[in-house]
Amino acid sequence: MGGFLLRLIINGIALLLVAYLLPGVHVASITAALVSALILGIVNALLRPILVILTLPVVLLTLGLFTLVINAFTFYLVAHLHLGLTVDGFGSAFLGALVLTIVSYLLSSLIRVGDRTR
């Protein structure tokens, strides 16, 4: 359970950083960022695999790059649930999902490096 909460906090912080870095992504509050990160995680766990399977020919044709569009779609979908996360359009959702992935990965890497030094 501790790992789940840590990942949720990391993704919430990453979402706040995305909103700070990109003018087309807006987060209303820290609570909204945490709730949106939780819902985004659930949507990615449940809906994303189905979307990947349904679009498998396109994913294979683009050598996996179409998964970036799927990530943008899930980001856009969560933003339209009115949880405090808003995006100005699909382009902002695409960039937001891309930056969120990178920032979340970097923050998770920093936490893992900190755990190894103890």
Backbone bond lengths (Angstrom), bond angles and torsions (degrees), N, CA, C in turn:
res aa  C-N    CA-C-N  psi(-1)  N-CA   C-N-CA  omega(-1)  CA-C   N-CA-C  phi
1 M - - - 1.447 - - 1.523 111.40 -
2 G 1.334 116.85 -34.12 1.458 120.50 178.63 1.517 112.34 -63.00
3 G 1.342 116.62 -37.86 1.458 120.74 178.03 1.519 111.70 -65.89
4 F 1.331 115.90 -37.14 1.464 120.59 178.33 1.526 110.63 -64.11
5 L 1.325 116.66 -46.75 1.468 120.41 179.82 1.521 111.78 -64.60
6 L 1.321 116.48 -39.62 1.460 120.52 178.23 1.524 110.49 -63.02
7 R 1.324 116.97 -43.89 1.470 120.96 178.98 1.527 110.64 -64.84
8 L 1.330 116.91 -38.58 1.460 120.75 178.01 1.525 110.96 -63.62
9 I 1.319 116.80 -43.45 1.464 120.87 179.03 1.527 110.38 -65.38
10 I 1.328 117.04 -42.13 1.467 120.93 177.96 1.527 110.59 -60.55
11 N 1.337 116.72 -45.56 1.462 119.61 -179.98 1.525 111.95 -67.89
12 G 1.331 117.39 -34.29 1.462 120.26 175.42 1.521 111.69 -64.52
13 I 1.343 116.13 -44.21 1.468 120.26 177.24 1.527 110.26 -63.79
14 A 1.325 116.31 -41.50 1.462 120.13 178.33 1.526 110.75 -61.86
15 L 1.320 116.72 -38.93 1.464 120.13 178.85 1.529 111.16 -66.28
16 L 1.328 116.64 -38.43 1.469 119.76 175.49 1.530 111.24 -63.97
17 L 1.337 116.61 -39.60 1.468 120.27 177.46 1.524 111.68 -65.54
18 V 1.324 116.61 -38.72 1.467 120.41 177.41 1.525 109.76 -61.56
19 A 1.333 116.31 -44.33 1.466 119.78 179.17 1.525 111.18 -63.97
20 Y 1.320 116.96 -33.48 1.468 121.01 178.19 1.531 111.23 -71.70
21 L 1.343 116.60 -38.66 1.463 121.13 -175.17 1.524 114.02 -81.32
22 L 1.324 117.23 -33.65 1.464 120.71 -174.90 1.522 110.84 -109.60
23 P 1.333 117.15 126.36 1.465 119.16 -178.17 1.531 113.75 -69.46
24 G 1.314 119.52 -17.93 1.464 121.44 -178.20 1.512 114.62 -90.81
25 V 1.332 117.60 -1.41 1.469 121.78 -179.66 1.518 107.68 -117.08
26 H 1.338 115.86 131.07 1.460 120.84 -176.92 1.521 110.11 -131.14
27 V 1.337 116.54 137.25 1.460 122.29 175.91 1.520 107.19 -124.27
28 A 1.335 116.46 130.29 1.464 121.31 -174.08 1.520 113.05 -71.56
29 S 1.330 118.29 -37.58 1.462 121.04 -176.00 1.527 109.64 -161.28
30 I 1.320 115.14 175.52 1.465 120.23 176.50 1.520 109.97 -64.97
31 T 1.317 116.52 -41.00 1.465 120.43 178.10 1.523 110.77 -62.02
32 A 1.318 116.94 -42.24 1.466 121.21 177.99 1.527 110.41 -62.51
33 A 1.326 116.90 -37.43 1.464 120.52 178.44 1.526 110.56 -65.72
34 L 1.326 117.43 -42.88 1.466 120.57 179.60 1.528 111.76 -66.85
35 V 1.329 116.77 -43.08 1.468 120.26 178.70 1.525 110.19 -65.42
36 S 1.326 116.97 -43.85 1.471 120.63 178.70 1.521 111.19 -63.89
37 A 1.337 117.74 -38.73 1.465 120.87 177.47 1.522 110.42 -64.63
38 L 1.331 117.33 -39.40 1.466 121.10 177.77 1.520 110.96 -64.08
39 I 1.324 117.12 -48.22 1.464 120.94 -179.70 1.526 110.59 -66.16
40 L 1.318 117.70 -38.18 1.467 120.91 177.41 1.529 110.41 -62.46
41 G 1.328 116.66 -40.19 1.462 120.23 176.53 1.518 112.33 -63.47
42 I 1.321 116.61 -41.09 1.469 120.45 178.58 1.523 110.72 -66.62
43 V 1.334 116.74 -44.37 1.469 120.78 178.91 1.526 110.39 -62.70
44 N 1.337 116.83 -41.88 1.465 119.63 178.50 1.524 112.07 -66.37
45 A 1.318 117.17 -31.85 1.461 120.00 179.66 1.527 112.18 -76.54
46 L 1.323 117.42 -34.73 1.460 120.68 -175.03 1.530 114.24 -98.20
47 L 1.322 117.26 -46.84 1.460 120.91 -172.89 1.527 113.46 -89.53
48 R 1.319 117.77 -36.32 1.466 121.34 -175.25 1.532 112.74 -58.67
49 P 1.357 119.88 -45.55 1.475 118.13 178.87 1.530 112.77 -61.47
50 I 1.318 116.92 -35.80 1.464 120.34 178.05 1.525 110.10 -65.25
51 L 1.328 116.46 -43.65 1.468 120.52 178.98 1.528 111.65 -64.37
52 V 1.323 116.66 -38.09 1.474 120.00 178.66 1.529 109.97 -64.56
53 I 1.325 117.01 -42.71 1.467 120.27 179.74 1.527 110.77 -66.10
54 L 1.341 116.64 -42.85 1.465 119.72 -179.52 1.529 112.74 -65.96
55 T 1.320 117.05 -29.82 1.466 120.62 -178.57 1.530 111.48 -106.65
56 L 1.311 116.72 20.66 1.472 120.91 -175.58 1.528 114.22 -53.31
57 P 1.341 119.73 -42.50 1.472 117.46 177.94 1.536 112.90 -59.46
58 V 1.326 117.08 -40.52 1.466 120.67 179.52 1.522 109.99 -69.65
59 V 1.328 116.47 -40.19 1.470 120.43 178.58 1.526 109.70 -60.83
60 L 1.321 116.90 -43.98 1.470 120.04 179.28 1.525 111.53 -67.19
61 L 1.334 116.15 -41.11 1.465 120.18 -179.71 1.521 111.87 -62.67
62 T 1.324 117.13 -35.41 1.459 121.05 -178.59 1.532 112.09 -94.76
63 L 1.324 116.14 11.05 1.460 122.68 -179.86 1.527 112.27 56.88
64 G 1.327 115.88 37.23 1.454 121.49 175.96 1.505 115.46 91.34
65 L 1.318 118.40 -7.81 1.464 120.43 -177.62 1.529 112.76 -68.65
66 F 1.329 116.90 -21.46 1.460 119.60 178.98 1.528 111.25 -67.43
67 T 1.312 117.38 -19.08 1.467 119.63 176.74 1.530 110.85 -63.71
68 L 1.325 117.90 -24.62 1.466 120.53 173.49 1.526 110.78 -63.98
69 V 1.312 116.82 -37.64 1.464 121.26 177.10 1.528 109.68 -68.13
70 I 1.331 117.23 -39.27 1.462 121.07 177.52 1.524 109.95 -63.64
71 N 1.329 117.62 -42.58 1.466 120.78 176.44 1.523 110.91 -60.77
72 A 1.319 116.69 -41.98 1.466 120.65 178.62 1.522 110.43 -63.96
73 F 1.316 117.24 -39.22 1.461 120.92 179.19 1.528 110.98 -63.36
74 T 1.335 117.18 -44.31 1.468 119.16 179.62 1.532 110.85 -66.30
75 F 1.323 117.40 -37.89 1.466 121.85 176.15 1.527 110.21 -62.22
76 Y 1.322 116.49 -44.92 1.462 123.27 179.14 1.531 110.61 -63.99
77 L 1.322 115.95 -40.23 1.462 121.44 179.41 1.532 111.04 -63.20
78 V 1.320 117.20 -46.58 1.468 120.92 179.45 1.524 110.24 -64.39
79 A 1.327 117.30 -36.53 1.465 120.25 178.54 1.528 111.38 -64.12
80 H 1.315 117.04 -29.26 1.461 120.42 -179.38 1.524 113.30 -86.67
81 L 1.309 117.88 5.67 1.467 121.31 175.25 1.526 111.54 -87.95
82 H 1.332 117.60 -1.34 1.473 124.64 176.79 1.528 111.67 58.10
83 L 1.329 114.79 53.88 1.463 121.26 178.47 1.522 111.98 -102.19
84 G 1.313 117.75 4.38 1.460 121.85 -176.88 1.518 111.87 109.82
85 L 1.324 117.31 -4.51 1.465 122.90 174.75 1.515 107.46 -105.07
86 T 1.325 116.73 125.20 1.461 120.50 176.88 1.518 109.60 -130.64
87 V 1.318 115.51 147.14 1.466 121.63 174.72 1.521 107.59 -128.21
88 D 1.321 115.45 148.66 1.461 120.67 -176.16 1.525 113.27 -78.97
89 G 1.314 118.78 -19.59 1.450 121.63 -179.74 1.516 110.30 -179.76
90 F 1.331 114.96 -178.63 1.456 118.69 -177.67 1.521 111.73 -67.84
91 G 1.322 117.42 -32.61 1.467 120.69 177.06 1.519 111.32 -62.90
92 S 1.313 116.08 -42.17 1.462 120.21 176.53 1.521 110.94 -66.03
93 A 1.337 116.32 -36.86 1.465 120.05 177.29 1.529 110.44 -65.85
94 F 1.333 116.83 -38.79 1.460 120.70 179.02 1.526 110.71 -62.97
95 L 1.332 116.00 -50.25 1.462 119.87 178.63 1.527 111.27 -65.39
96 G 1.337 116.58 -38.98 1.456 120.88 179.28 1.516 112.19 -61.95
97 A 1.331 116.64 -44.15 1.465 120.52 179.17 1.528 110.65 -65.62
98 L 1.322 116.20 -39.46 1.466 120.26 179.43 1.526 111.22 -65.46
99 V 1.328 116.77 -47.99 1.465 120.67 179.72 1.527 110.43 -66.92
100 L 1.330 117.74 -37.81 1.466 121.12 177.77 1.523 111.08 -60.30
101 T 1.314 116.86 -43.12 1.462 120.75 178.16 1.526 111.14 -61.32
102 I 1.317 116.60 -46.01 1.462 121.03 -178.08 1.528 111.11 -66.46
103 V 1.331 116.99 -47.64 1.466 120.83 -178.11 1.521 110.56 -65.55
104 S 1.325 117.51 -42.15 1.462 121.04 178.71 1.527 110.93 -62.41
105 Y 1.321 116.16 -41.11 1.464 120.31 178.16 1.533 110.94 -63.49
106 L 1.330 116.18 -45.34 1.466 119.92 -179.75 1.527 111.77 -63.67
107 L 1.336 117.34 -43.52 1.461 120.21 178.50 1.528 111.38 -64.83
108 S 1.331 117.07 -40.30 1.465 120.54 177.65 1.522 110.65 -64.27
109 S 1.328 116.84 -38.03 1.469 120.80 178.17 1.521 110.88 -64.68
110 L 1.334 116.78 -40.17 1.465 119.90 178.30 1.526 111.33 -63.66
111 I 1.306 116.56 -39.59 1.471 120.79 179.06 1.524 109.82 -66.14
112 R 1.337 117.00 -42.87 1.468 120.29 179.55 1.520 111.54 -64.94
113 V 1.334 117.67 -39.38 1.462 121.29 177.93 1.518 109.26 -64.84
114 G 1.319 117.93 -40.63 1.452 121.62 177.92 1.518 111.93 -63.74
115 D 1.321 117.87 -34.71 1.462 122.00 178.70 1.523 111.57 -70.33
116 R 1.315 118.41 -33.44 1.474 122.19 -178.14 1.518 112.35 -71.78
117 T 1.330 116.89 -28.90 1.461 119.43 -176.23 1.521 112.65 -78.68
118 R 1.298 118.49 -11.62 1.470 121.15 -179.77 1.495 112.25 -82.55
